[in-house]
Amino acid sequence: MGAVSGIVAALAGLASAQLAAAAGRPEASPVTAVGGTVVDLTPVAVREWAIRLFGTSDKLVLGLGILAVLAALAVATGLLAVRHLPAALAVTGGFGLVGALAALSRPEASWRDALPSSVGALVSAGVLYLLVTAARRTRPAGAPQGRADSMDRRRFGRLVVAVLAASAGVGIGARRLGAHGSADATASRARFRLPRPTVPAPPVPAGADLRVPGLGPFLTPNQDFYRVDTALVVPRVDADTWRLRIHGEGVTRPLELDLRQLLARPVVEHDVTLTCVSNEVGGPYAGNARWLGVRLGDLLREAGVRPPSQGGTADQLVARSVDGMTIGTPVEAVMDGRAALLAVGMNGRPLPFAHGFPVRMVVPGLYGYVSACKWLAELRLTTFAAYDAYWVRRSWAQQAVVKTQARIDTPRPYADLSPGRVAVAGVAWAQHRGIERVQVRVDGGPWQEARLGTADGVDTWRQWVWPWQATPGRHRLEARATDGTGVVQTGVRTGTVPDGATGWHAVDVTVRALG
């Protein structure tokens, strides 16, 4: 009964905390706040291991892990309560304090963010007291029972069921309130119509998509585009109330814009491949899309900013998202003429919420952690010497140019193949430098030239294919790329920290014997 009391009390507390968070900020719920703190405190090596193991499900696994720990602690607290109720109630209050402190430590937090965990702790303590008091009226299991004891057990069971039902009702209410809270944002996205580009991107050239079985499309569908960020709850920003502030060192004309004012400027389309610095050699965290937005360099010039090469005092542009994430980008890269955008569209549709609606940054040639701020709210000009953004404080490099990479997409690792002609194909990228050639070799033999798909500018990946006459046995396929400046991809294998992985992608396959 003590264990049951602890679990039921914890469920009631969590449901109440979720309701309080839904009425305020969803990011302040205990699980989300504690999860965000865990992400912040997790060593880089552990975080990279989790991304490799769980991929884009890492946030789900983290949430389930926190709930599993809470369940174990709830059982222990319930057992303690049967023996020493005041101590158990103090422990419950301690859990609430941990949640409140975690919520207050999050970026953009206010004192109100402590309320959900506090409410949850109070409700949990009250339910624990109620259930344990009822449980104490019953005899231990196995002891001789009278009619009164059976009635007490039934009362305890009915009380448990009543609390669970009430908790379920509160949880449903929290979910509906949260949905109502994001309804304005959802409606604003549904109403939003992408502006017609002033400078449209040319059609994807014929031959860019090689249409090889096993090779994905040249433009990555929005629903398949990778997502790597720290947001345990995807921010849902109302486009009608969104504002962007541009200020800081070297800004002579500070700007504060709403979405309509931002899009009153020339709007351009550009195809760009994005890559995450956590992408290991051959990894899936790269995607290619057609982006629509306003040139960021032009906006900074409008604010009076000059790049360092022209005497500007600021060399870092710090982007801040609505959830407090900070990303630092070199001012020189943003203003050197490349298609650095404040994007509102992705593949002909408004940005999905998971990819930054209503406005995000896209800067070709740089890894996402130094260029691709989602749910953008603020741009501040400063220097790299004066400020370290979120990931830099966690052992990543201040600046990180995308490394040249070739990836084999087909055949898949450990594939069982028939002998004969096999299409070895994949993608290669070196954003803002372009891809000049891709080569493939088998079992360490001579490098062979692959056929490249037609280039769609220097900021996107290129598909490639090489026809292999496969012979029976086990084989290792390797690929390497040469970028548009003539530099050949290095074969030296390094990890992702601090500025991106290097090495040749290799795939081991087996070719069946004839007959």
C-alpha positions as CSV (number, residue, x, y, z in Angstrom):
1,M,0.0,0.0,0.0
2,G,2.9,2.3,0.7
3,A,4.4,1.8,-2.8
4,V,0.9,2.3,-4.4
5,S,0.5,5.4,-2.3
6,G,3.8,6.8,-3.5
7,I,3.1,6.1,-7.2
8,V,-0.5,7.5,-7.1
9,A,0.7,10.6,-5.2
10,A,3.4,11.2,-7.8
11,L,0.9,10.9,-10.7
12,A,-1.4,13.4,-9.0
13,G,1.4,15.8,-8.5
14,L,2.7,15.5,-12.1
15,A,-0.8,16.0,-13.5
16,S,-1.3,19.1,-11.3
17,A,2.1,20.5,-12.3
18,Q,1.3,20.0,-16.0
19,L,-2.0,21.9,-15.6
20,A,-0.2,24.8,-13.9
21,A,2.5,24.8,-16.6
22,A,-0.1,24.7,-19.4
23,A,-1.7,27.8,-17.8
24,G,1.7,29.6,-17.9
25,R,4.7,28.3,-19.8
26,P,4.9,24.7,-20.9
27,E,8.7,24.8,-20.6
28,A,8.2,25.2,-16.8
29,S,6.7,21.8,-16.3
30,P,8.9,19.7,-13.9
31,V,9.8,17.0,-16.5
32,T,10.6,19.5,-19.1
33,A,12.6,21.8,-16.8
34,V,14.5,18.9,-15.2
35,G,15.1,17.4,-18.6
36,G,16.5,20.7,-19.9
37,T,18.8,21.0,-17.0
38,V,20.0,17.4,-17.5
39,V,20.8,18.2,-21.1
40,D,22.7,21.3,-20.0
41,L,24.8,19.3,-17.5
42,T,25.4,16.2,-19.6
43,P,29.0,15.9,-20.7
44,V,29.5,16.3,-24.4
45,A,30.7,12.7,-24.8
46,V,27.6,11.3,-23.2
47,R,25.3,13.6,-25.3
48,E,27.0,12.5,-28.5
49,W,26.7,8.9,-27.5
50,A,22.9,9.4,-26.9
51,I,22.5,11.0,-30.3
52,R,24.3,8.1,-32.0
53,L,22.3,5.5,-30.1
54,F,18.8,7.1,-30.1
55,G,19.0,9.6,-33.0
56,T,16.1,12.1,-33.1
57,S,14.3,10.0,-30.4
58,D,16.8,11.1,-27.8
59,K,14.4,13.6,-26.2
60,L,11.7,10.9,-25.9
61,V,14.2,8.6,-24.2
62,L,15.3,11.3,-21.9
63,G,11.7,12.0,-20.9
64,L,10.9,8.3,-20.3
65,G,14.1,8.0,-18.3
66,I,13.1,10.9,-16.0
67,L,9.7,9.4,-15.5
68,A,11.3,6.0,-14.7
69,V,13.5,7.6,-12.0
70,L,10.5,9.5,-10.6
71,A,8.6,6.2,-10.4
72,A,11.4,4.5,-8.5
73,L,11.7,7.5,-6.1
74,A,7.9,7.6,-5.7
75,V,7.9,4.0,-4.6
76,A,10.7,4.6,-2.1
77,T,8.9,7.7,-0.8
78,G,5.7,5.7,-0.4
79,L,7.5,3.0,1.6
80,L,9.1,5.6,3.8
81,A,5.8,7.3,4.4
82,V,4.3,4.2,5.9
83,R,7.1,4.2,8.5
84,H,7.7,7.9,8.9
85,L,5.2,10.2,7.2
86,P,6.7,13.6,8.1
87,A,10.0,12.5,6.5
88,A,8.3,11.4,3.4
89,L,6.4,14.6,3.1
90,A,9.7,16.5,3.5
91,V,11.2,14.4,0.7
92,T,8.2,15.2,-1.5
93,G,8.8,18.9,-0.8
94,G,12.4,18.4,-1.8
95,F,11.4,17.0,-5.2
96,G,9.2,20.1,-5.7
97,L,12.2,22.3,-4.8
98,V,14.4,20.6,-7.3
99,G,11.8,21.0,-10.1
100,A,11.3,24.7,-9.2
101,L,15.1,25.4,-9.1
102,A,15.4,23.6,-12.5
103,A,12.6,25.8,-14.0
104,L,14.1,29.0,-12.6
105,S,17.5,28.1,-14.1
106,R,16.2,27.9,-17.6
107,P,16.8,30.7,-20.0
108,E,14.0,33.3,-20.2
109,A,12.6,32.1,-16.8
110,S,10.7,34.2,-14.4
111,W,9.5,33.6,-10.8
112,R,6.2,32.2,-12.1
113,D,8.1,29.2,-13.6
114,A,8.6,27.9,-10.1
115,L,4.8,27.5,-9.6
116,P,4.2,24.3,-11.5
117,S,6.7,22.3,-9.5
118,S,5.5,23.9,-6.3
119,V,1.8,23.1,-7.0
120,G,2.8,19.6,-8.0
121,A,4.7,19.1,-4.7
122,L,1.8,20.4,-2.6
123,V,-0.7,18.1,-4.4
124,S,1.6,15.1,-4.2
125,A,2.2,15.7,-0.5
126,G,-1.5,16.0,0.2
127,V,-2.5,12.9,-1.7
128,L,0.4,10.9,0.0
129,Y,-0.8,12.0,3.4
130,L,-4.4,11.0,2.5
131,L,-3.5,7.6,1.1
132,V,-1.0,6.6,3.8
133,T,-3.4,7.6,6.5
134,A,-6.0,5.4,4.9
135,A,-3.5,2.6,4.5
136,R,-2.5,2.7,8.1
137,R,-6.1,1.8,9.1
138,T,-5.8,-1.6,7.5
139,R,-4.0,-4.7,8.8
140,P,-0.8,-5.9,7.1
141,A,-1.3,-8.5,4.4
142,G,-1.5,-12.0,5.8
143,A,-2.7,-10.9,9.3
144,P,-6.1,-12.0,10.5
145,Q,-8.8,-9.7,9.2
146,G,-12.2,-8.7,10.4
147,R,-15.0,-7.2,8.5
148,A,-13.8,-3.7,9.4
149,D,-10.4,-4.5,7.9
150,S,-11.9,-5.6,4.6
151,M,-14.0,-2.4,4.5
152,D,-10.9,-0.3,5.2
153,R,-9.0,-2.0,2.3
154,R,-12.0,-1.4,0.0
155,R,-12.1,2.2,1.1
156,F,-8.3,2.5,0.3
157,G,-8.9,0.9,-3.1
158,R,-11.8,3.3,-3.9
159,L,-9.7,6.2,-2.7
160,V,-6.8,5.2,-5.1
161,V,-9.2,4.8,-8.0
162,A,-10.8,8.2,-7.2
163,V,-7.4,9.9,-7.1
164,L,-6.3,8.2,-10.3
165,A,-9.5,9.3,-12.0
166,A,-9.1,12.9,-10.8
167,S,-5.5,12.9,-11.9
168,A,-6.5,11.7,-15.4
169,G,-9.1,14.4,-15.6
170,V,-6.5,17.0,-14.6
171,G,-4.1,15.6,-17.1
172,I,-6.7,15.8,-19.9
173,G,-7.5,19.3,-18.8
174,A,-3.8,20.2,-19.0
175,R,-3.5,18.8,-22.4
176,R,-6.5,20.7,-23.7
177,L,-5.4,23.9,-22.0
178,G,-1.9,23.4,-23.6
179,A,-3.6,22.8,-27.0
180,H,-5.7,26.0,-26.5
181,G,-2.6,27.9,-25.5
182,S,-0.9,26.9,-28.8
183,A,-4.1,27.4,-30.8
184,D,-3.2,31.0,-31.7
185,A,0.2,29.9,-33.0
186,T,-1.3,27.1,-35.0
187,A,-4.0,29.4,-36.4
188,S,-1.4,32.0,-37.3
189,R,0.6,29.5,-39.2
190,A,-2.5,28.3,-41.0
191,R,-3.3,31.8,-42.0
192,F,0.3,32.7,-43.1
193,R,0.9,32.9,-46.8
194,L,4.4,32.8,-48.1
195,P,5.3,36.0,-50.0
196,R,6.2,35.7,-53.7
197,P,10.0,35.8,-53.9
198,T,11.6,38.9,-55.3
199,V,14.5,36.8,-56.4
200,P,13.2,33.3,-57.0
201,A,15.5,30.3,-57.1
202,P,15.9,28.7,-60.5
203,P,14.3,25.2,-60.9
204,V,16.4,22.3,-59.6
205,P,18.5,21.5,-62.7
206,A,17.8,18.4,-64.7
207,G,20.1,15.6,-63.6
208,A,20.6,16.9,-60.0
209,D,18.4,14.0,-58.8
210,L,19.9,10.8,-60.1
211,R,16.8,8.7,-59.0
212,V,18.9,5.7,-57.9
213,P,16.9,3.2,-55.8
214,G,18.0,3.5,-52.2
215,L,19.1,7.2,-52.7
216,G,16.8,9.8,-51.2
217,P,15.4,12.7,-53.2
218,F,17.6,15.7,-54.0
219,L,15.3,18.0,-51.9
220,T,14.6,16.5,-48.5
221,P,10.8,16.5,-47.6
222,N,10.0,18.6,-44.6
223,Q,8.8,15.7,-42.6
224,D,12.0,13.8,-43.2
225,F,14.4,16.7,-42.5
226,Y,16.6,15.9,-39.5
227,R,16.0,17.7,-36.2
228,V,18.7,18.2,-33.5
229,D,18.1,20.7,-30.8
230,T,17.7,21.0,-27.0
231,A,14.0,21.9,-27.0
232,L,12.1,19.2,-25.1
233,V,8.9,21.1,-25.9
234,V,8.8,22.5,-29.4
235,P,8.0,26.2,-29.1
236,R,4.8,27.3,-30.8
237,V,5.2,31.0,-31.6
238,D,2.3,33.1,-32.7
239,A,3.3,34.8,-36.0
240,D,1.0,37.7,-35.3
241,T,2.8,38.6,-32.0
242,W,6.3,37.7,-33.1
243,R,9.0,40.4,-32.9
244,L,12.7,40.5,-33.7
245,R,15.1,42.9,-32.1
246,I,18.5,43.8,-33.6
247,H,20.9,45.7,-31.4
248,G,24.4,45.6,-29.9
249,E,27.9,46.7,-30.7
250,G,28.3,48.6,-33.9
251,V,24.5,48.9,-34.5
252,T,23.8,52.6,-35.2
253,R,20.2,52.1,-36.1
254,P,18.6,49.4,-33.8
255,L,15.6,47.6,-35.3
256,E,12.5,46.0,-33.9
257,L,10.4,44.3,-36.5
258,D,7.3,42.2,-36.7
259,L,6.8,39.6,-39.4
260,R,4.9,42.0,-41.7
261,Q,7.7,44.6,-41.5
262,L,10.4,42.0,-42.0
263,L,8.7,40.6,-45.2
264,A,8.3,44.1,-46.6
265,R,11.9,43.8,-47.6
266,P,13.1,41.8,-50.7
267,V,12.4,38.1,-50.3
268,V,14.8,35.6,-51.9
269,E,14.8,31.8,-52.5
270,H,17.9,29.7,-52.2
271,D,18.7,26.0,-52.0
272,V,20.9,25.2,-49.0
273,T,22.1,21.9,-47.4
274,L,22.2,22.1,-43.6
275,T,24.4,19.8,-41.6
276,C,24.6,19.2,-37.8
277,V,28.0,19.2,-36.2
278,S,26.9,16.0,-34.3
279,N,26.8,14.2,-37.7
280,E,29.3,11.4,-37.6
281,V,31.0,10.3,-40.9
282,G,28.2,8.7,-42.9
283,G,25.6,10.0,-40.5
284,P,22.0,11.1,-41.3
285,Y,22.0,14.6,-39.9
286,A,22.2,16.5,-43.2
287,G,19.3,17.7,-45.3
288,N,18.7,19.8,-48.4
289,A,15.9,22.2,-48.8
290,R,14.6,25.3,-50.7
291,W,14.5,28.2,-48.2
292,L,12.6,31.4,-48.6
293,G,13.5,34.5,-46.6
294,V,15.1,37.9,-46.2
295,R,18.9,38.4,-46.7
296,L,20.4,38.8,-43.2
297,G,23.4,40.7,-44.5
298,D,21.1,43.4,-45.9
299,L,19.2,43.7,-42.7
300,L,22.4,44.2,-40.7
301,R,23.6,46.9,-43.1
302,E,20.2,48.6,-42.6
303,A,21.0,48.6,-38.9
304,G,24.3,50.3,-39.6
305,V,26.5,47.2,-39.0
306,R,29.8,46.9,-40.9
307,P,31.7,43.6,-41.1
308,P,35.2,43.4,-39.5
309,S,36.8,43.5,-42.9
310,Q,35.3,47.0,-43.4
311,G,36.2,48.3,-39.9
312,G,33.2,46.9,-38.0
313,T,33.7,46.5,-34.3
314,A,31.6,43.3,-33.8
315,D,32.8,40.0,-35.2
316,Q,30.0,37.8,-33.7
317,L,26.3,37.8,-34.2
318,V,24.5,36.2,-31.3
319,A,21.0,34.9,-32.2
320,R,18.7,34.1,-29.4
321,S,15.6,31.9,-29.7
322,V,12.3,32.3,-27.8
323,D,13.4,29.5,-25.5
324,G,16.7,31.2,-24.7
325,M,19.1,29.1,-26.9
326,T,22.0,31.2,-28.1
327,I,24.0,30.6,-31.3
328,G,27.0,32.7,-32.3
329,T,27.7,33.3,-36.0
330,P,30.7,35.1,-37.6
331,V,29.5,38.5,-38.8
332,E,31.9,38.3,-41.7
333,A,30.3,35.1,-43.0
334,V,26.8,36.6,-42.7
335,M,27.8,39.7,-44.7
336,D,30.3,38.3,-47.3
337,G,27.6,38.0,-50.0
338,R,26.5,34.4,-49.4
339,A,22.7,33.7,-49.1
340,A,22.5,34.0,-45.3
341,L,18.7,34.2,-44.7
342,L,16.1,34.9,-42.1
343,A,14.0,32.1,-43.5
344,V,10.2,31.9,-43.2
345,G,9.6,29.2,-45.9
346,M,10.9,25.6,-46.4
347,N,10.3,23.7,-49.6
348,G,7.4,26.0,-50.6
349,R,5.6,25.9,-47.3
350,P,5.7,27.9,-44.0
351,L,8.4,26.6,-41.7
352,P,7.1,23.7,-39.6
353,F,7.0,24.4,-35.9
354,A,9.8,21.9,-35.3
355,H,12.0,23.7,-37.8
356,G,11.6,27.2,-36.4
357,F,8.3,28.8,-37.4
358,P,7.9,31.7,-37.9
359,V,11.5,32.7,-38.5
360,R,14.8,30.9,-38.3
361,M,18.4,31.6,-39.6
362,V,20.0,29.7,-42.4
363,V,23.7,30.4,-43.2
364,P,25.4,28.3,-45.9
365,G,28.7,26.7,-45.1
366,L,28.5,26.7,-41.3
367,Y,27.4,23.9,-39.0
368,G,23.9,24.4,-37.5
369,Y,25.2,25.1,-34.0
370,V,26.9,28.3,-35.2
371,S,24.4,29.4,-37.8
372,A,20.9,27.9,-37.8
373,C,19.0,29.4,-34.8
374,K,15.3,28.4,-34.8
375,W,12.4,30.3,-33.3
376,L,14.4,33.5,-33.6
377,A,13.7,36.4,-31.2
378,E,16.8,38.5,-31.0
379,L,20.0,39.3,-32.9
380,R,22.8,41.0,-30.8
381,L,26.1,42.2,-32.2
382,T,29.1,41.5,-30.0
383,T,32.6,39.8,-30.2
384,F,33.8,36.3,-29.8
385,A,36.2,37.5,-27.1
386,A,33.3,39.0,-25.1
387,Y,30.7,36.2,-25.3
388,D,30.5,32.4,-25.6
389,A,27.2,31.1,-27.0
390,Y,25.5,28.0,-25.6
391,W,27.4,25.3,-27.3
392,V,30.8,27.0,-27.1
393,R,30.4,26.9,-23.3
394,R,30.1,23.1,-23.7
395,S,33.4,22.4,-25.4
396,W,32.5,23.1,-29.1
397,A,34.5,25.5,-31.2
398,Q,33.5,29.1,-31.5
399,Q,33.5,28.9,-35.3
400,A,33.0,25.8,-37.5
401,V,33.0,25.6,-41.2
402,V,31.3,22.5,-42.6
403,K,33.8,19.7,-43.4
404,T,33.8,18.1,-46.9
405,Q,32.0,14.8,-46.7
406,A,30.9,12.0,-49.0
407,R,28.3,9.5,-47.8
408,I,27.3,6.1,-49.2
409,D,23.5,5.7,-49.0
410,T,23.3,2.5,-51.1
411,P,24.1,-0.3,-50.6
412,R,23.4,-0.2,-46.9
413,P,25.9,-1.5,-44.3
414,Y,26.1,-5.3,-44.2
415,A,23.9,-5.7,-47.2
416,D,23.6,-9.1,-48.8
417,L,24.1,-8.6,-52.6
418,S,23.8,-10.6,-55.7
419,P,26.9,-10.7,-57.9
420,G,27.0,-8.4,-60.9
421,R,26.4,-4.8,-61.5
422,V,25.6,-2.8,-58.3
423,A,24.9,0.9,-58.1
424,V,27.0,2.4,-55.3
425,A,25.4,5.9,-54.7
426,G,25.2,8.6,-52.1
427,V,25.5,12.4,-51.5
428,A,28.5,14.6,-51.0
429,W,28.6,18.2,-49.5
430,A,31.0,21.0,-48.9
431,Q,28.6,24.0,-48.5
432,H,29.7,27.3,-50.0
433,R,32.6,25.5,-51.7
434,G,30.7,23.0,-53.8
435,I,31.7,19.5,-54.8
436,E,34.0,18.9,-57.8
437,R,34.4,15.1,-57.7
438,V,33.6,11.9,-55.8
439,Q,35.7,8.8,-55.9
440,V,35.0,5.2,-54.7
441,R,37.2,2.3,-54.0
442,V,36.8,-1.3,-53.1
443,D,38.9,-3.2,-50.6
444,G,41.5,-0.5,-50.5
445,G,42.1,-0.6,-54.2
446,P,42.5,2.3,-56.7
447,W,40.1,5.1,-56.5
448,Q,37.4,5.1,-59.2
449,E,35.5,8.2,-60.5
450,A,31.9,8.4,-59.6
451,R,29.3,10.2,-61.9
452,L,28.0,13.3,-60.3
453,G,24.5,14.7,-60.5
454,T,24.2,18.2,-61.9
455,A,25.3,20.9,-59.4
456,D,22.6,23.2,-58.0
457,G,25.0,25.9,-56.9
458,V,27.8,25.6,-54.3
459,D,25.5,25.5,-51.2
460,T,23.8,22.2,-51.8
461,W,24.9,18.6,-51.7
462,R,25.5,16.6,-54.9
463,Q,24.3,13.1,-55.6
464,W,26.7,10.6,-57.1
465,V,26.7,7.1,-58.4
466,W,29.4,4.5,-59.4
467,P,28.6,1.2,-61.2
468,W,30.4,-1.6,-59.4
469,Q,30.8,-5.1,-60.9
470,A,30.4,-7.0,-57.6
471,T,32.2,-10.3,-57.2
472,P,31.4,-12.9,-54.5
473,G,32.9,-12.4,-51.1
474,R,33.0,-9.8,-48.4
475,H,34.0,-6.3,-49.5
476,R,34.5,-2.8,-48.1
477,L,33.4,0.2,-50.1
478,E,34.8,3.7,-49.3
479,A,34.0,7.1,-50.7
480,R,35.7,10.5,-50.7
481,A,35.0,13.9,-52.1
482,T,36.9,16.8,-53.5
483,D,35.5,20.2,-52.9
484,G,35.2,23.1,-55.3
485,T,38.5,24.6,-54.2
486,G,40.4,21.3,-55.1
487,V,40.9,20.1,-51.6
488,V,40.4,16.4,-51.1
489,Q,38.5,15.1,-48.2
490,T,40.8,13.8,-45.5
491,G,40.8,10.1,-44.5
492,V,42.0,10.9,-41.0
493,R,39.2,9.7,-38.7
494,T,38.2,12.2,-35.9
495,G,35.1,12.6,-33.8
496,T,32.5,15.3,-33.9
497,V,34.0,17.4,-31.1
498,P,35.0,20.3,-31.3
499,D,34.2,21.3,-34.9
500,G,32.9,18.3,-36.9
501,A,33.9,14.7,-37.8
502,T,36.4,13.8,-40.5
503,G,37.2,10.6,-42.3
504,W,36.1,8.5,-45.3
505,H,32.7,6.8,-45.1
506,A,33.0,3.0,-45.4
507,V,30.4,0.3,-45.9
508,D,30.9,-3.4,-45.5
509,V,28.8,-5.7,-47.7
510,T,28.6,-9.4,-48.7
511,V,28.2,-10.6,-52.3
512,R,26.7,-14.1,-52.6
513,A,28.5,-16.7,-54.5
514,L,27.2,-17.7,-58.0
515,G,24.7,-20.6,-58.0
